Amino acid sequence: MFNKVLIANRGEIAVRVLRACRELGIKTVAVYSEADRQAMHVRYATEAYLLGPAPSRESYLKGDKIIEIALKSGAGAIHPGYGFLAENADFAQAVEDAGLEFVGPKPFAISSMGDKAIARKTMMEAGVPVVPGTKGTNRLSDEDLLRLAPEVGFPLLIKATAGGGGKGMREVKNMDEMPSALSSARGEAKSAFGEDNVYLEKLLIGARHIEIQVLADKFGNVIHLNERECSLQRRHQKLLEEAPSPVMDEDLRQRMGEVAVQAAKAVNYESAGTIECLVDSDKNFYFLEMNTRLQVEHPITELVTGVDIVKEQIRIARGRKLSFTQDDIKIKGAAIECRVNAEDPYNNFMPSTGLISHIVLPSGPGVRVDTGVYAGTEITPYYDSMISKLIVWGETRAQAILRMRRALEEYKVVGVRTNIPFHQTMMDSHRFMGGQYDTRFVEEEFDMEEIAEGKETFPDIAAIIATLVKHEQTERAAHIVRRGERDTSNWKWLSRWERLSK
Amino acid sequence: MKYITTIDDKEFLIEIIDDTHVSIDGKIVEVDFESVESQPVFSLIVDGKSYEAYVYQGEEALEVLVKGRLYHSRVEDERERRLRAASGGGVAETGTFHLKAPMPGLVVSISVEEGQEVKKGDVLLILESMKMQNELKSPRDGVVGRIYIAAGDSVEQRKKMMSVE
């Protein structure tokens, strides 16, 4: 059983895993790029080793070097976090081949879920409903796809089999758009994943994106930790998640949970994983994909179930049984997560780089902040724009919304623009409050200015403050010629020092 | 000291009366203003109501964060304001522009002649006031019309000095 874990990641998730290890009394090894020498995860770990220059492919994606550092430092396991190498079956295999434990599923489970076409086939065979679309795992040519498109029906989605993060994905409204959408989806997939295979899926209108968290140990015990509602997205990037979902009922929850467990068992899954589904307005659900790793939004599940998912992952990797049975898992209250990104919501979510000169994180009852930044952090263009995750818990969903509003108001970042105003507006939106939203809401119907209208503002207070600040600056500039408060001049001090050291 | 402070598009006339009194658009309020050491954090208590603000220098203006909302501000004292008005800020791009003295002062020099073509931003004349020489610029392209003053003249505030057509 290992007593030292290497964390092959950076940012908030590296810190999250480090915290779990600390609580378990496990030693930690951090790895970092040249840009991250001062980062929190480096300072927080027991040991830290340099990987290479800032770009990911020269640092956090260097699997060989990471394994080499693990062996050299005597770490018995590697936790990949999310992103980077987390869903790379070859890396998981190499870790295993080096005699180390990979904190995650077996390479077979990663690869069979990593190829979306294989995943769909596996799920269909296991009796799991999938979004209607093309079947089979064979490579489909453009002619095949053009022939199959009317059968799938419009509107539809072209998706890369190796896809993720919305890359290699195109919406198609009619046959005329098919050829150009196909070539652009293939092109994008090729450059993102080195592989241009695509398949077709019916585009479900008005659907919600709901996912089920599962946990599985090495003894075949699989449980689910209920759902997370992740419909609030922009360009297929999640912005805000909540648990439980406002549309969920006990019957649907149970059915989806059972199917998620079945899906995990179909690939002999172990560790933490997530079954992503689309749920239509008639509460039919369809398997979308399985994420074979820890999810960004895992904390909301932790807050409503009381299960520490990262500690469970480590426990599982150490060959222990799950500490919970399905009957132990209950939902208490409601949790919301806002992803705070360095991007400007007033300027089409343009990424904002720069130095965070000052930051105040919210705290107090029911508030959790997972972050890797601090005052002095440089937001560079090398890594993603997420600064932190703000997660709140409330006895009810309404309480959680009120608490999130309070926490967002406390949250202050100086130096880069953030999407905090977006989240504040979302908390004020009647559609969000009513739980009435789907995956298109943010992009097609959400209007920041319209919602902000009529809200109490304080331009007079801002005017007084700005004026007083400017007035003080002017006064100070006028007083700068005045000598310092100390009665002895600095020159005298200096000469005294010099005499003392003679 | 009097200031004209613009928050987003709204103007406020603010006078700092003493350490604890400020008048805003003619209304006198009691203020208690503190800054937190070495941080851009300010605490303002106005007539008993407490506000926390973050103030930092943005690209063009001071940015003020109050109760989770960011306000862009421009603070000008009267002199700066008149200067900006005189140098063409916010003046329409068409019609005859009359350059009026933004403040009482001494015309140091006139940089143009009647009938001369000027481009937007060209210096029209230099006016000395409050011991500072201020360049007054043309707000748009045009031709200099009448010049009503000469170098060395003292002018009163709002005195019409020249026109650009």
Chai-1 contact restraints between the chains, C-beta under 6 A:
chainA,res_idxA,chainB,res_idxB,connection_type,confidence,min_distance_angstrom,max_distance_angstrom,comment,restraint_id
A,H358,B,P40,contact,1.0,0.0,6.0,A-B,restraint_1
A,E409,B,G68,contact,1.0,0.0,6.0,A-B,restraint_2
A,K412,B,Y54,contact,1.0,0.0,6.0,A-B,restraint_3
A,V414,B,P40,contact,1.0,0.0,6.0,A-B,restraint_4
A,V414,B,Y56,contact,1.0,0.0,6.0,A-B,restraint_5
A,Q424,B,G68,contact,1.0,0.0,6.0,A-B,restraint_6
A,F458,B,V66,contact,1.0,0.0,6.0,A-B,restraint_7
A,P459,B,I7,contact,1.0,0.0,6.0,A-B,restraint_8
A,P459,B,K10,contact,1.0,0.0,6.0,A-B,restraint_9
A,I461,B,Y51,contact,1.0,0.0,6.0,A-B,restraint_10
A,I461,B,V66,contact,1.0,0.0,6.0,A-B,restraint_11
A,A462,B,I7,contact,1.0,0.0,6.0,A-B,restraint_12
A,A462,B,V64,contact,1.0,0.0,6.0,A-B,restraint_13
A,A462,B,V66,contact,1.0,0.0,6.0,A-B,restraint_14
A,A462,B,Y71,contact,1.0,0.0,6.0,A-B,restraint_15
A,A463,B,T5,contact,1.0,0.0,6.0,A-B,restraint_16
A,A463,B,I7,contact,1.0,0.0,6.0,A-B,restraint_17
A,A463,B,F12,contact,1.0,0.0,6.0,A-B,restraint_18
A,I464,B,V22,contact,1.0,0.0,6.0,A-B,restraint_19
A,I465,B,F42,contact,1.0,0.0,6.0,A-B,restraint_20
A,I465,B,L44,contact,1.0,0.0,6.0,A-B,restraint_21
A,I465,B,A53,contact,1.0,0.0,6.0,A-B,restraint_22
A,I465,B,V64,contact,1.0,0.0,6.0,A-B,restraint_23
A,A466,B,T5,contact,1.0,0.0,6.0,A-B,restraint_24
A,A466,B,L62,contact,1.0,0.0,6.0,A-B,restraint_25
A,A466,B,V64,contact,1.0,0.0,6.0,A-B,restraint_26
A,A466,B,S73,contact,1.0,0.0,6.0,A-B,restraint_27
A,A466,B,V75,contact,1.0,0.0,6.0,A-B,restraint_28
A,T467,B,Y3,contact,1.0,0.0,6.0,A-B,restraint_29
A,T467,B,T5,contact,1.0,0.0,6.0,A-B,restraint_30
A,T467,B,I14,contact,1.0,0.0,6.0,A-B,restraint_31
A,T467,B,V75,contact,1.0,0.0,6.0,A-B,restraint_32
A,L468,B,F33,contact,1.0,0.0,6.0,A-B,restraint_33
A,V469,B,V55,contact,1.0,0.0,6.0,A-B,restraint_34
A,K470,B,V75,contact,1.0,0.0,6.0,A-B,restraint_35
A,H471,B,I16,contact,1.0,0.0,6.0,A-B,restraint_36
